[in-house]
Amino acid sequence: MREIRVVIERHEDGFVAYPIGLLGVVVGEGDTVEEALADVTGAITFHVETFGTAVWESDNRVLDVELRTTHV
């Protein structure tokens, strides 16, 4: 088992979740945070089982994420 950080975004039509530090495109979605997290967890598991442990970014590990809001 491995710990991974997941970003969860709230949009008008639901939630989108994606992992940080994983090579490839892995996304989950749902009507709630819990649904999006469950969906992305399943997607991460499938991704690692399909492509192997090489999908983990070992050389460029993200230690922390900072969220900021800006107005454009």
N, CA, C and O atoms as CSV, one atom per row, in Angstrom:
chain,resi,resn,atom,element,x,y,z
A,1,MET,N,N,0.851,-1.181,0.000
A,1,MET,CA,C,0.000,0.000,0.000
A,1,MET,C,C,0.891,1.237,0.000
A,1,MET,O,O,1.944,1.259,0.636
A,2,ARG,N,N,0.459,2.250,-0.713
A,2,ARG,CA,C,1.246,3.466,-0.865
A,2,ARG,C,C,0.351,4.679,-0.652
A,2,ARG,O,O,-0.806,4.685,-1.075
A,3,GLU,N,N,0.883,5.699,0.001
A,3,GLU,CA,C,0.130,6.935,0.209
A,3,GLU,C,C,0.323,7.824,-1.004
A,3,GLU,O,O,1.438,7.979,-1.502
A,4,ILE,N,N,-0.763,8.406,-1.475
A,4,ILE,CA,C,-0.695,9.308,-2.627
A,4,ILE,C,C,-1.625,10.484,-2.378
A,4,ILE,O,O,-2.710,10.321,-1.820
A,5,ARG,N,N,-1.205,11.644,-2.787
A,5,ARG,CA,C,-2.036,12.848,-2.639
A,5,ARG,C,C,-2.966,12.964,-3.842
A,5,ARG,O,O,-2.581,12.708,-4.983
A,6,VAL,N,N,-4.176,13.351,-3.554
A,6,VAL,CA,C,-5.198,13.489,-4.591
A,6,VAL,C,C,-5.785,14.887,-4.514
A,6,VAL,O,O,-6.142,15.362,-3.436
A,7,VAL,N,N,-5.881,15.536,-5.648
A,7,VAL,CA,C,-6.520,16.846,-5.748
A,7,VAL,C,C,-7.982,16.609,-6.098
A,7,VAL,O,O,-8.291,15.847,-7.013
A,8,ILE,N,N,-8.876,17.259,-5.374
A,8,ILE,CA,C,-10.309,17.156,-5.658
A,8,ILE,C,C,-10.823,18.555,-5.949
A,8,ILE,O,O,-10.695,19.466,-5.132
A,9,GLU,N,N,-11.405,18.704,-7.126
A,9,GLU,CA,C,-11.944,19.995,-7.549
A,9,GLU,C,C,-13.471,19.933,-7.571
A,9,GLU,O,O,-14.059,18.931,-7.980
A,10,ARG,N,N,-14.091,21.006,-7.130
A,10,ARG,CA,C,-15.551,21.102,-7.207
A,10,ARG,C,C,-15.916,21.919,-8.430
A,10,ARG,O,O,-15.424,23.032,-8.618
A,11,HIS,N,N,-16.776,21.364,-9.251
A,11,HIS,CA,C,-17.268,22.046,-10.445
A,11,HIS,C,C,-18.789,22.164,-10.342
A,11,HIS,O,O,-19.405,21.581,-9.450
A,12,GLU,N,N,-19.373,22.905,-11.238
A,12,GLU,CA,C,-20.821,23.099,-11.206
A,12,GLU,C,C,-21.594,21.786,-11.293
A,12,GLU,O,O,-22.671,21.657,-10.712
A,13,ASP,N,N,-21.044,20.810,-12.020
A,13,ASP,CA,C,-21.765,19.553,-12.239
A,13,ASP,C,C,-21.220,18.385,-11.425
A,13,ASP,O,O,-21.563,17.237,-11.707
A,14,GLY,N,N,-20.371,18.645,-10.413
A,14,GLY,CA,C,-19.862,17.570,-9.576
A,14,GLY,C,C,-18.412,17.784,-9.188
A,14,GLY,O,O,-17.910,18.908,-9.199
A,15,PHE,N,N,-17.748,16.698,-8.846
A,15,PHE,CA,C,-16.368,16.749,-8.374
A,15,PHE,C,C,-15.464,15.936,-9.290
A,15,PHE,O,O,-15.868,14.905,-9.828
A,16,VAL,N,N,-14.227,16.417,-9.459
A,16,VAL,CA,C,-13.207,15.734,-10.250
A,16,VAL,C,C,-12.003,15.531,-9.335
A,16,VAL,O,O,-11.627,16.431,-8.584
A,17,ALA,N,N,-11.400,14.341,-9.403
A,17,ALA,CA,C,-10.246,14.027,-8.569
A,17,ALA,C,C,-9.128,13.464,-9.429
A,17,ALA,O,O,-9.372,12.692,-10.356
A,18,TYR,N,N,-7.888,13.860,-9.110
A,18,TYR,CA,C,-6.745,13.312,-9.831
A,18,TYR,C,C,-5.535,13.247,-8.896
A,18,TYR,O,O,-5.368,14.101,-8.025
A,19,PRO,N,N,-4.690,12.219,-9.085
A,19,PRO,CA,C,-3.534,12.038,-8.220
A,19,PRO,C,C,-2.358,12.903,-8.648
A,19,PRO,O,O,-2.261,13.323,-9.801
A,20,ILE,N,N,-1.477,13.157,-7.704
A,20,ILE,CA,C,-0.235,13.870,-7.970
A,20,ILE,C,C,0.904,12.864,-7.831
A,20,ILE,O,O,0.928,12.079,-6.883
A,21,GLY,N,N,1.849,12.884,-8.773
A,21,GLY,CA,C,3.007,12.018,-8.686
A,21,GLY,C,C,2.836,10.685,-9.371
A,21,GLY,O,O,3.544,9.730,-9.053
A,22,LEU,N,N,1.911,10.601,-10.303
A,22,LEU,CA,C,1.663,9.370,-11.040
A,22,LEU,C,C,1.793,9.678,-12.522
A,22,LEU,O,O,1.156,10.605,-13.023
A,23,LEU,N,N,2.611,8.912,-13.224
A,23,LEU,CA,C,2.782,9.133,-14.662
A,23,LEU,C,C,1.550,8.641,-15.413
A,23,LEU,O,O,1.044,7.552,-15.144
A,24,GLY,N,N,1.077,9.440,-16.344
A,24,GLY,CA,C,-0.112,9.080,-17.109
A,24,GLY,C,C,-1.299,9.905,-16.659
A,24,GLY,O,O,-1.196,10.732,-15.754
A,25,VAL,N,N,-2.410,9.669,-17.300
A,25,VAL,CA,C,-3.628,10.417,-16.992
A,25,VAL,C,C,-4.568,9.518,-16.211
A,25,VAL,O,O,-5.015,8.486,-16.711
A,26,VAL,N,N,-4.863,9.916,-14.982
A,26,VAL,CA,C,-5.772,9.164,-14.121
A,26,VAL,C,C,-6.719,10.173,-13.497
A,26,VAL,O,O,-6.284,11.108,-12.824
A,27,VAL,N,N,-8.020,9.986,-13.719
A,27,VAL,CA,C,-9.017,10.942,-13.234
A,27,VAL,C,C,-10.220,10.175,-12.704
A,27,VAL,O,O,-10.586,9.121,-13.226
A,28,GLY,N,N,-10.821,10.720,-11.668
A,28,GLY,CA,C,-12.077,10.183,-11.146
A,28,GLY,C,C,-13.083,11.301,-11.057
A,28,GLY,O,O,-12.716,12.474,-11.001
A,29,GLU,N,N,-14.360,10.940,-11.042
A,29,GLU,CA,C,-15.406,11.958,-10.927
A,29,GLU,C,C,-16.581,11.412,-10.143
A,29,GLU,O,O,-16.731,10.200,-9.992
A,30,GLY,N,N,-17.412,12.313,-9.646
A,30,GLY,CA,C,-18.594,11.897,-8.909
A,30,GLY,C,C,-19.435,13.088,-8.512
A,30,GLY,O,O,-19.027,14.240,-8.655
A,31,ASP,N,N,-20.615,12.786,-8.013
A,31,ASP,CA,C,-21.515,13.841,-7.557
A,31,ASP,C,C,-21.127,14.370,-6.179
A,31,ASP,O,O,-21.533,15.465,-5.790
A,32,THR,N,N,-20.332,13.577,-5.438
A,32,THR,CA,C,-19.862,13.983,-4.114
A,32,THR,C,C,-18.349,13.794,-4.044
A,32,THR,O,O,-17.753,13.155,-4.912
A,33,VAL,N,N,-17.737,14.354,-3.007
A,33,VAL,CA,C,-16.300,14.174,-2.792
A,33,VAL,C,C,-15.997,12.683,-2.614
A,33,VAL,O,O,-15.026,12.173,-3.172
A,34,GLU,N,N,-16.820,11.998,-1.845
A,34,GLU,CA,C,-16.608,10.582,-1.581
A,34,GLU,C,C,-16.671,9.758,-2.861
A,34,GLU,O,O,-15.860,8.851,-3.053
A,35,GLU,N,N,-17.626,10.062,-3.739
A,35,GLU,CA,C,-17.742,9.342,-5.013
A,35,GLU,C,C,-16.533,9.591,-5.901
A,35,GLU,O,O,-16.016,8.661,-6.521
A,36,ALA,N,N,-16.079,10.839,-5.967
A,36,ALA,CA,C,-14.914,11.170,-6.792
A,36,ALA,C,C,-13.666,10.490,-6.248
A,36,ALA,O,O,-12.851,9.990,-7.023
A,37,LEU,N,N,-13.503,10.462,-4.932
A,37,LEU,CA,C,-12.351,9.821,-4.316
A,37,LEU,C,C,-12.384,8.308,-4.545
A,37,LEU,O,O,-11.351,7.708,-4.843
A,38,ALA,N,N,-13.537,7.700,-4.412
A,38,ALA,CA,C,-13.662,6.260,-4.677
A,38,ALA,C,C,-13.370,5.949,-6.135
A,38,ALA,O,O,-12.711,4.954,-6.436
A,39,ASP,N,N,-13.853,6.786,-7.044
A,39,ASP,CA,C,-13.632,6.584,-8.472
A,39,ASP,C,C,-12.158,6.709,-8.829
A,39,ASP,O,O,-11.637,5.885,-9.579
A,40,VAL,N,N,-11.478,7.722,-8.307
A,40,VAL,CA,C,-10.061,7.901,-8.625
A,40,VAL,C,C,-9.213,6.816,-7.958
A,40,VAL,O,O,-8.193,6.410,-8.515
A,41,THR,N,N,-9.610,6.343,-6.788
A,41,THR,CA,C,-8.888,5.249,-6.134
A,41,THR,C,C,-8.934,3.996,-6.995
A,41,THR,O,O,-7.923,3.313,-7.157
A,42,GLY,N,N,-10.095,3.694,-7.543
A,42,GLY,CA,C,-10.217,2.562,-8.460
A,42,GLY,C,C,-9.400,2.758,-9.721
A,42,GLY,O,O,-8.795,1.814,-10.228
A,43,ALA,N,N,-9.381,3.977,-10.227
A,43,ALA,CA,C,-8.619,4.281,-11.441
A,43,ALA,C,C,-7.116,4.162,-11.185
A,43,ALA,O,O,-6.378,3.678,-12.043
A,44,ILE,N,N,-6.663,4.600,-10.011
A,44,ILE,CA,C,-5.245,4.485,-9.660
A,44,ILE,C,C,-4.856,3.016,-9.564
A,44,ILE,O,O,-3.822,2.612,-10.094
A,45,THR,N,N,-5.674,2.220,-8.894
A,45,THR,CA,C,-5.408,0.789,-8.753
A,45,THR,C,C,-5.317,0.119,-10.115
A,45,THR,O,O,-4.387,-0.647,-10.369
A,46,PHE,N,N,-6.268,0.398,-10.985
A,46,PHE,CA,C,-6.260,-0.168,-12.339
A,46,PHE,C,C,-5.011,0.261,-13.102
A,46,PHE,O,O,-4.385,-0.556,-13.778
A,47,HIS,N,N,-4.647,1.532,-12.997
A,47,HIS,CA,C,-3.495,2.084,-13.710
A,47,HIS,C,C,-2.200,1.377,-13.283
A,47,HIS,O,O,-1.394,0.987,-14.128
A,48,VAL,N,N,-2.009,1.218,-11.976
A,48,VAL,CA,C,-0.800,0.570,-11.465
A,48,VAL,C,C,-0.790,-0.913,-11.827
A,48,VAL,O,O,0.255,-1.449,-12.196
A,49,GLU,N,N,-1.943,-1.586,-11.726
A,49,GLU,CA,C,-2.012,-3.001,-12.101
A,49,GLU,C,C,-1.743,-3.202,-13.590
A,49,GLU,O,O,-1.160,-4.212,-13.985
A,50,THR,N,N,-2.160,-2.256,-14.409
A,50,THR,CA,C,-1.987,-2.370,-15.855
A,50,THR,C,C,-0.567,-2.043,-16.290
A,50,THR,O,O,0.008,-2.768,-17.102
A,51,PHE,N,N,0.010,-0.969,-15.768
A,51,PHE,CA,C,1.300,-0.485,-16.242
A,51,PHE,C,C,2.461,-0.769,-15.296
A,51,PHE,O,O,3.614,-0.534,-15.657
A,52,GLY,N,N,2.188,-1.261,-14.117
A,52,GLY,CA,C,3.245,-1.609,-13.175
A,52,GLY,C,C,3.718,-0.432,-12.338
A,52,GLY,O,O,3.218,0.687,-12.460
A,53,THR,N,N,4.685,-0.711,-11.494
A,53,THR,CA,C,5.163,0.306,-10.554
A,53,THR,C,C,5.986,1.407,-11.218
A,53,THR,O,O,6.329,2.397,-10.570
A,54,ALA,N,N,6.307,1.248,-12.498
A,54,ALA,CA,C,7.052,2.299,-13.210
A,54,ALA,C,C,6.235,3.590,-13.339
A,54,ALA,O,O,6.789,4.637,-13.676
A,55,VAL,N,N,4.930,3.527,-13.076
A,55,VAL,CA,C,4.103,4.728,-13.194
A,55,VAL,C,C,4.317,5.693,-12.024
A,55,VAL,O,O,3.918,6.856,-12.096
A,56,TRP,N,N,4.948,5.210,-10.944
A,56,TRP,CA,C,5.231,6.104,-9.825
A,56,TRP,C,C,6.427,6.968,-10.164
A,56,TRP,O,O,7.474,6.444,-10.546
A,57,GLU,N,N,6.301,8.258,-10.036
A,57,GLU,CA,C,7.405,9.183,-10.296
A,57,GLU,C,C,8.368,9.125,-9.119
A,57,GLU,O,O,8.149,9.795,-8.110
A,58,SER,N,N,9.425,8.339,-9.232
A,58,SER,CA,C,10.346,8.188,-8.107
A,58,SER,C,C,11.351,9.329,-8.014
A,58,SER,O,O,11.769,9.685,-6.912
A,59,ASP,N,N,11.745,9.904,-9.134
A,59,ASP,CA,C,12.758,10.956,-9.119
A,59,ASP,C,C,12.195,12.341,-8.807
A,59,ASP,O,O,12.940,13.236,-8.407
A,60,ASN,N,N,10.905,12.522,-8.983
A,60,ASN,CA,C,10.302,13.839,-8.836
A,60,ASN,C,C,9.115,13.747,-7.897
A,60,ASN,O,O,7.987,14.067,-8.272
A,61,ARG,N,N,9.374,13.310,-6.679
A,61,ARG,CA,C,8.305,13.141,-5.718
A,61,ARG,C,C,7.776,14.475,-5.218
A,61,ARG,O,O,8.548,15.342,-4.808
A,62,VAL,N,N,6.482,14.637,-5.250
A,62,VAL,CA,C,5.852,15.853,-4.753
A,62,VAL,C,C,5.764,15.741,-3.234
A,62,VAL,O,O,5.181,14.789,-2.715
A,63,LEU,N,N,6.334,16.699,-2.527
A,63,LEU,CA,C,6.332,16.670,-1.072
A,63,LEU,C,C,5.149,17.407,-0.480
A,63,LEU,O,O,4.685,17.073,0.610
A,64,ASP,N,N,4.665,18.402,-1.189
A,64,ASP,CA,C,3.543,19.168,-0.682
A,64,ASP,C,C,2.878,19.896,-1.838
A,64,ASP,O,O,3.498,20.132,-2.875
A,65,VAL,N,N,1.633,20.244,-1.656
A,65,VAL,CA,C,0.874,20.971,-2.665
A,65,VAL,C,C,0.262,22.187,-1.985
A,65,VAL,O,O,-0.252,22.099,-0.870
A,66,GLU,N,N,0.325,23.311,-2.664
A,66,GLU,CA,C,-0.269,24.526,-2.128
A,66,GLU,C,C,-1.378,24.968,-3.075
A,66,GLU,O,O,-1.178,25.015,-4.289
A,67,LEU,N,N,-2.514,25.284,-2.540
A,67,LEU,CA,C,-3.655,25.707,-3.345
A,67,LEU,C,C,-3.850,27.207,-3.157
A,67,LEU,O,O,-3.932,27.707,-2.035
A,68,ARG,N,N,-3.922,27.905,-4.278
A,68,ARG,CA,C,-4.150,29.353,-4.264
A,68,ARG,C,C,-5.277,29.692,-5.210
A,68,ARG,O,O,-5.504,28.984,-6.191
A,69,THR,N,N,-5.967,30.740,-4.932
A,69,THR,CA,C,-7.030,31.228,-5.785
A,69,THR,C,C,-6.582,32.545,-6.413
A,69,THR,O,O,-6.012,33.409,-5.747
A,70,THR,N,N,-6.849,32.675,-7.687
A,70,THR,CA,C,-6.502,33.917,-8.378
A,70,THR,C,C,-7.695,34.360,-9.211
A,70,THR,O,O,-8.541,33.548,-9.584
A,71,HIS,N,N,-7.752,35.624,-9.491
A,71,HIS,CA,C,-8.820,36.169,-10.328
A,71,HIS,C,C,-8.198,36.668,-11.623
A,71,HIS,O,O,-7.221,37.416,-11.613
A,72,VAL,N,N,-8.774,36.247,-12.721
A,72,VAL,CA,C,-8.248,36.639,-14.029
A,72,VAL,C,C,-9.277,37.483,-14.740
A,72,VAL,O,O,-9.043,37.925,-15.865
